[in-house]
Amino acid sequence: MYEFRFHGRGGQGGRMAAEALALAAFLEGKYAVSFPFFGAERRGAPVRAFTRIDDKKIRTKTQIYEPDAVIVLDESLLETEDVLEGLKDDGVIIINTQRKPEEIELSREVRCATVDATSIALDVLGKAITNTAILGAIAKATGEVGIDSIEKAIIEKFGARLGKEAGEKNAKAARVAYESTVVGKSKGGKQFEPKPQWLPTVDELPLGGSIGTMETYAGLVGIGSFIENKTGGWRVFMPVVNDDKCIGCKICWFYCPEAAIKMVDKGAKTKKAVINYDYCKGCGICANECPTKAISMEREVKA
């Protein structure tokens, strides 16, 4: 049995990728199962998905704790999750990144495949949804399914949902990623300290399950606890404000779902919009709503 564990963020399509991978294996006459695991079900929150492939019937239904392959759809997760946890000694990690395998530092040296799935998705699909591109990298790095089967599965699954043209474009993204994937070895030695998790006791959880702001050994929880969770690392695009065009109308401030925009006095007649990039997730609502087009969305270059 060959087991895959996907690490991604809500909205990136990790669940669909796991299902399409299983379908590709099925098209090759193999048995396959896939399923997701969600924590907080919101866009940008870390999520996992799993796929098992075997030549015989699969009866195991648990999560995958010792995968043969780990797939990381969002490079920022390397800083917040121990993605190598349980990975077999001869396993492989596949990462969506602009870096080469030897430039990736992980907790130990492992076989590593990298591909810039985000750029491929933007070029081919026009949007930063990387799930189909990463499937091409999986075919290249593992050999457990062929790229032809991956393309057929994408056309069948995504085409039925989004239309024939969209299915073919997504299949093309997988093919381009397959040809662009670089396989090598990561660096080791990175120290990873998992973030403490807090679970309330019966006495701590009030009736109805709703709690106010509480200080715990894992940090703040409840109302206002988001201030400790700097969600800016979830971005692909970042909004940039042109002060000359900004008229201080506050529409961007009103629509921002993360309250990441403040109006600041910069010495002009009106206050200008300033974005707190620690919390801005790059959703682009501000740029879309700005009446003077003073906000543009630019691809962020990760340090």
C-alpha positions in Angstrom: 0.0 0.0 0.0 1.2 3.5 -0.8 -0.1 6.3 1.4 -0.2 10.1 0.6 -0.8 12.9 3.1 -1.7 16.4 1.8 -1.0 19.5 3.8 -2.8 22.7 2.5 -5.0 25.6 3.4 -8.8 25.9 3.1 -9.6 27.0 -0.4 -6.5 25.5 -2.1 -8.2 22.3 -3.2 -6.3 19.7 -1.2 -9.4 17.5 -0.8 -10.1 17.6 -4.6 -6.4 16.8 -5.3 -6.6 13.7 -3.0 -9.8 12.6 -4.7 -8.4 13.1 -8.2 -5.3 11.2 -7.3 -7.4 8.3 -6.1 -9.4 8.4 -9.4 -6.2 8.3 -11.4 -5.1 5.2 -9.6 -8.6 3.6 -10.1 -8.3 4.3 -13.9 -5.1 2.2 -13.8 -7.0 -0.7 -12.3 -5.9 -0.1 -8.7 -7.8 0.2 -5.5 -7.9 3.7 -3.9 -9.6 5.7 -1.2 -9.3 9.3 -0.2 -10.8 11.5 2.5 -10.2 15.0 4.1 -9.6 16.1 7.7 -10.7 19.6 8.6 -10.0 21.7 11.7 -11.5 25.2 11.5 -13.5 25.2 8.2 -12.6 28.5 6.8 -10.5 29.7 3.9 -6.8 29.8 4.7 -7.0 27.5 7.7 -4.6 24.5 7.7 -6.3 21.3 6.4 -5.2 17.8 5.6 -6.3 15.2 3.1 -5.3 11.6 2.6 -5.1 9.0 -0.3 -4.3 5.3 -0.1 -3.5 3.2 -3.2 -3.0 -0.5 -3.3 -3.3 -3.5 -5.7 -5.8 -5.1 -3.3 -8.9 -4.0 -1.4 -8.2 -1.3 1.2 -10.0 -1.8 4.5 -8.0 0.7 6.6 -10.0 3.8 7.3 -7.9 5.7 9.8 -5.9 8.9 9.1 -2.5 8.3 7.6 0.2 8.7 10.3 3.2 7.1 8.5 2.9 8.3 4.8 5.1 7.3 1.9 4.6 10.8 0.4 3.8 14.2 1.9 2.4 16.9 -0.3 2.6 20.5 0.8 0.4 22.9 -1.2 1.4 26.0 0.8 5.1 26.6 1.6 4.2 28.7 4.7 3.0 25.5 6.4 6.6 24.4 6.7 6.9 27.0 9.5 3.8 26.0 11.4 3.4 22.3 11.0 5.8 19.3 11.3 5.0 18.1 7.8 7.6 15.4 8.1 5.9 13.8 11.1 5.7 10.0 10.5 7.2 10.2 7.0 8.9 6.9 6.2 12.7 6.9 5.9 12.5 6.2 2.2 9.5 8.6 1.7 9.4 11.8 -0.4 8.0 15.3 0.3 6.6 17.3 -2.6 6.5 21.0 -2.0 4.9 23.9 -3.9 7.7 26.4 -3.8 10.0 28.5 -6.1 13.0 27.0 -4.3 15.1 24.0 -5.3 15.1 20.8 -3.2 18.6 21.5 -1.8 17.5 25.0 -0.7 14.7 23.6 1.5 15.5 23.1 5.2 13.5 20.5 7.1 13.9 18.7 10.4 15.8 15.9 8.6 17.3 15.2 5.2 14.8 13.5 2.9 14.1 12.9 -0.7 12.4 16.2 -1.9 10.6 17.3 -5.0 9.8 20.9 -5.7 7.6 22.7 -8.2 6.4 26.3 -8.6 2.8 25.2 -8.8 1.4 28.6 -7.9 3.1 30.3 -10.9 2.0 27.4 -13.2 -1.6 27.8 -12.0 -1.5 31.5 -12.6 -0.1 31.1 -16.1 -2.4 28.3 -17.2 -5.6 28.8 -15.1 -5.4 32.5 -14.3 -5.8 31.9 -10.6 -3.6 30.6 -7.7 -5.4 27.2 -7.2 -2.6 24.7 -7.1 -4.3 21.4 -6.6 -4.2 20.1 -10.2 -0.6 21.4 -10.8 0.6 19.6 -7.7 -0.8 16.3 -9.1 1.6 16.4 -11.9 4.5 16.8 -9.4 3.2 13.8 -7.5 3.3 11.6 -10.7 6.8 12.8 -11.4 8.1 12.3 -7.8 6.5 9.0 -6.9 5.7 7.1 -10.1 2.7 5.5 -8.3 0.4 6.9 -11.0 1.2 8.0 -14.5 0.8 11.5 -15.8 -1.6 10.3 -18.5 -3.9 8.8 -15.8 -3.6 12.1 -13.8 -4.7 14.1 -16.9 -7.7 11.7 -17.5 -8.7 11.9 -13.9 -8.6 15.7 -13.9 -10.6 16.0 -17.1 -13.2 13.6 -15.7 -13.5 15.1 -12.2 -12.9 18.8 -12.8 -14.5 18.8 -16.3 -17.7 17.4 -14.8 -17.8 20.1 -12.2 -16.4 23.1 -14.1 -16.9 22.3 -17.7 -14.8 20.7 -20.5 -12.5 23.7 -21.1 -11.7 24.1 -17.5 -11.0 20.4 -17.2 -8.5 20.5 -20.1 -6.8 23.6 -18.7 -6.4 21.9 -15.3 -5.0 18.8 -17.0 -2.5 21.1 -18.8 -1.4 22.6 -15.5 -0.6 19.1 -14.3 1.4 18.3 -17.4 3.4 21.5 -17.1 4.1 20.8 -13.5 5.1 17.2 -14.3 7.7 18.5 -16.7 8.9 21.3 -14.3 9.3 19.2 -11.1 12.8 19.0 -9.7 13.7 16.0 -7.6 16.6 16.0 -5.1 17.2 16.1 -1.4 16.3 18.6 1.3 18.7 19.9 4.0 18.2 18.7 7.5 18.7 20.1 11.0 15.8 22.5 11.2 14.4 22.7 14.7 10.6 22.5 14.8 8.7 23.4 17.9 5.0 22.5 17.7 2.5 25.1 18.9 0.7 24.0 22.1 -2.9 23.0 21.6 -5.5 23.8 24.2 -8.6 21.7 24.9 -11.0 22.9 27.6 -12.0 20.7 30.5 -15.7 20.3 31.4 -15.3 22.9 34.0 -13.6 25.4 31.6 -16.2 25.1 28.9 -19.4 27.1 29.7 -22.9 26.2 28.8 -23.5 26.6 25.0 -19.9 26.1 24.3 -19.2 29.9 23.9 -16.2 31.3 25.7 -14.9 34.8 26.2 -11.2 35.7 25.9 -9.2 33.3 28.0 -5.4 33.1 28.7 -4.3 29.4 28.5 -0.9 27.6 28.4 -1.4 27.6 24.6 -2.0 31.4 24.5 -5.2 33.4 24.0 -8.4 31.5 23.1 -11.9 32.8 22.4 -13.0 36.3 21.4 -10.0 38.4 20.2 -7.6 35.5 20.1 -6.9 36.1 16.4 -4.3 38.7 17.4 -1.9 35.9 18.2 -2.5 34.2 14.9 -0.8 36.4 12.2 -2.6 35.2 9.1 -0.5 37.3 6.7 1.6 34.3 5.8 -1.4 32.8 4.0 -1.2 35.3 1.1 -0.2 34.7 -2.5 -1.1 38.3 -3.6 -0.8 41.4 -1.5 -2.7 44.6 -1.8 -0.6 47.8 -2.4 -2.1 51.2 -1.8 -1.3 54.2 -4.1 -1.6 57.2 -1.8 -2.0 59.6 -4.8 -5.2 57.8 -5.9 -6.6 57.1 -2.4 -9.4 59.6 -1.6 -9.9 58.3 2.0 -13.4 57.1 1.3 -13.0 54.2 3.8 -14.8 51.7 1.5 -11.8 49.3 1.7 -11.8 49.7 5.5 -15.5 48.9 5.6 -15.3 45.7 3.4 -12.0 44.2 4.8 -13.1 40.9 6.5 -9.9 40.8 8.7 -10.0 44.4 9.9 -6.5 44.7 8.5 -7.0 48.3 7.1 -6.7 51.5 9.1 -7.1 55.1 7.9 -4.0 57.0 8.8 -3.2 60.8 8.7 -0.3 61.2 6.3 -0.5 65.0 6.1 -3.0 65.2 3.3 -6.5 66.6 3.3 -7.9 63.1 4.0 -6.6 60.1 5.8 -5.1 57.3 3.7 -5.6 53.6 3.8 -2.8 51.6 5.4 -2.7 47.8 5.4 -1.5 45.7 8.3 0.2 42.8 6.4 0.5 40.7 9.6 -3.2 39.9 9.2 -4.0 40.6 5.6 -4.8 37.3 3.8 -4.7 38.8 0.3 -8.3 38.1 -0.5 -8.4 41.2 -2.8 -11.8 42.5 -1.7 -10.4 45.9 -1.0 -8.9 46.2 -4.5 -12.2 45.0 -6.0 -14.3 47.6 -4.1 -11.9 50.6 -4.3 -13.8 53.2 -6.5 -10.6 54.9 -7.6 -8.5 51.8 -8.2 -6.0 53.0 -5.7 -5.3 49.4 -4.5 -3.6 46.9 -6.8 -3.0 43.2 -6.1 0.7 42.2 -6.6 2.3 38.8 -6.4 4.1 38.6 -3.1 7.7 37.5 -3.2 8.4 35.3 -0.1 11.7 36.0 1.7 
